[in-house]
Amino acid sequence: MSRFGVALLAAAALAATQRTGGIAAFSREQLNASLAGRVQAPAPRTYLVVVDDVHMDVRGTARVRRLLQDLSSSGREADTWSLVTTGSPGFRLEPTKGGASLRAWVSRVTGNALALREQLNAFGDPDRTAIVRRRASITDIVIAQAIERVAEVATGPLTIVYVTDGYDARMVPGMSEVVRATGEARASLVVISVPDLAAMREPPADVRPEEWTAFTEAGRASLRTLAEQTGGVAVFSREQLDTVLARLSQP
């Protein structure tokens, strides 16, 4: 083709792109540069980490701290992290970019659940059941308020990472406020069962096997129900956790 013909085709291509808002590229270098300019960086994400120390055995503290370290190494530096604990006095990390802010709080997290024997004795005892329900109700409200607060300032999709031992589904009807707030925020919920991250959770020596099985299954049932009601994911093993962490690291 003559130079005139090439120039004519180039002019026609340029005119077409001006009409359509496209890009005219006349060399491989120009094409690569144009495509690179149009590739958008992944949108930053927002994470709310909820450490439910009210429902977390103090013996699981070291495990939770390691988990928070792993979480803080996930995601991207452009992502925003916040944290809230459910105990009193509670800790709160306001939304901050990068995982370094979360790592700075790890050493302050400590389990503060009722002793296992107290929890086991509460089932079937109206007065003790009332205590369990009250603690769960306060937790429900604290988490819901944190979700609402973070959702107002979120700069990207909101993911809630809820770290807990769970609560006894035989005594606690559910976390209705968390379900509501998660739905209104259009957030994703990941519920992590801390006891199930250990190789084996040992019962107290004076607990009958059937009593222990019923108790642990009631805790898992509470988290499965919460995940189902919010369209979220419940994590009950290290393998499942590794999958979640890998997903958080993806663009």
N, C-alpha and C positions, 0 to 999 in steps of 0.2 A: 504494500500500500504506500502511496506517495506521502511525503511529509504533510502536504495540504490535506489529504484524506485523514491522516492521523489527527491533525489539528482540528479538523471539522468534527470528528468523533469526540475528541476531548471537550470541545465547546458544547456539543450536544449533551454530553454527560454532565458537565458543569451546570448547564441550564436546568437539566432535570433534577439535579440534587438541590438546586436553589428553590425549585417549586415545591419539593417534597420535604425539605429540611434534612436531607441525607448528607452523605459524605462522598466527595469525589476523590478517589485515590488513583494515581497514575503510575505508581511503582509499588513494589512489594514493601519497601521501606515506609512509604506513605500509608499503605494499607495497614501495616502493623501498628504504626503510630496512631492511626485513626481508631483502630479497634481498642488499643490500650487506653485511649482517652475515654472510650465509652464504657469500659469495664468499671463497675461501681464497687467500692469496698463494701463488705458485708456490714449490715446495720448493727450498731452496738446493741448489746442485750443488757437487761437489768435483772439482777438476782437478789432475792430476799432470802437470807438464811435464817431459819427459825430454830433456835436451840431450846427445846422444851425441857429445861432443867427441872421443872416441877414434876415431870414424869421421866426422870432419867436417874438411874441408880448411880450413886457416887462411885461405885466400882467400875463403871463404864466411862469415867471421865477421861482417862488416857486414850481410850479408843476414839472418843468423840473429838478430842484434840487432834489426833492424827487424821481423822476424817476431814476436819476443817482445814488442815494444812493441805490435804490433797485437793479439796475444793478450791482453795485460794490459788492453786497452781493451774487450775483449769480456766477455760475461757480465754479472753483476749484483754489486753491492757485497755482497750477502749470500752470494755464492758464495765457496768456499774454494779457495785456490791453494797449490800446493807445487811445488818444483822440485828436480831432482837432475841432476848432471852425472856422466858415466861415467869421466872421466879421473882422474888422480892428480897432485896432490891434488884431490879432487872437492869441489864445492860442494853444499850442501843447504839448501833453504828449507823449514822445517817448515810444516805447514798453517796458513795465515793468511787471514783474511777480506779480500776486496777485492783488486783488481788492482794497487794501489800497491806492495804488497810485492814483487810480481814485477818491476815496473819498476825497483825499486831494485837488482836483481841483474843487469840487462841488460848493463851495462858490464863485468862480470866474466867473461862468456862468451867463450871463444876456441877456435877449432878446433885440434885436436892430432892429426890423422890422420897416418899414414905418408905420406911423399912419394909422389906419383902414380907415379913411376918405380919406387919400391920395391914398391908394390902390383902394378903390372903385371908386374914381374920375378918376383913370388912364385908366379904361376901356373906350375905345372910344376916348381917347385923345392921339394923336400921340406922343406928347412930353413926356407926363407922362408915356405912354406905353414904350417908349425908356428907361426911367430910370428903370422901372420894369425889362425889359429884360436885361439890363446891369448888374443889381445886380444879377439876376439869372445866367447869363453867368459866372460871376466871381466865384459865388458859385460852379457852375458845374466844373470849372477848379480846384479850391482849393480842392474839395472833391476827384476828380480823381487823383490829385497828391498825396494826402494822401494815397489813396488806393495803388497806385503803390509803394510808399515808404515802407509801412508796409508789402506789399506782398513780397518784396525782402528779408525781414528778418523773415518772419513768420515761426514758428517752428511747426505749426499744421494747421488744416483747419481754414480758415479766415472767420469770420462773421462780417459784417458791420452793425452796429446799427445806423440808420439815424434818428435823432430826429429833427422834424421840424413842422412848421405850414402849410407847403406846399406853392405852388405858384399858381398864377392864370393861369390855362391851356388855357384860352381864349387869353392870351397875350404871354405866354412863350411856345415855341414849344416843349421843353423837355430838359432832362439832358443827352445829347448824350455822353459826356465825362465820366460821371459816369457809364453809361451803358457799354461803351467800356472797361473801367478799371476794372469793376466788372467781366465782362466776361473773360478778359485776366488773371485775378487773380484766376479765378474759385472760386470766393467767394460767400457766401450766403448773401443776403441783407434783413434786416428787417427794414421797414420804419414805424416809429411811428408818428401818427398825434397827436400833443400835444393838440390842442383845443378839440379834440373828447374824451380826457381822463376826461374832466370835465363833470359834470352831465348835464349842459346846458350852451351853449355858447350864451351870450346875445349880440344882435346887438346894435350899437349906436342908440340913441333915434330918430335921424333924418333919419334913413335908412328905406326905404320901404321894407315890407316883401319879395316881389318878388325879389328885388335887393339883399337882404341879402341871400336868398336861392340860387340865381344864383352864387353869390360870394363864398359861402361855398362849393357848389357842385363843382365849378371849382377847388378849392383847393384840395378836395378829389380826383377828377379825375386825377390831376397831380400825386398824390402818387400811385393811382391804376395803372396808366400807367407805372410809373417807376418800380413798383413791377413786373408787367407783362413782361416788357422788359428785366428784369434781372433774371426772374424765382424766385423772392423773395416773401416776405410776407408783406402786408400792414396792420397795426394795427389801428383800429378805435374805440376801446372800451377798458374799463378796463379789461373786461373778456378776450379779446384777448391778452392783455398785460400780464395778469397773466399766460396764457398758454405759452407764449413765455418765460417768466422768469422761469417757471417750466422746460421747455425744456433746457434752458441754464444750469440749476442746475444738469441735469442728466449727468451720466458719459459718 
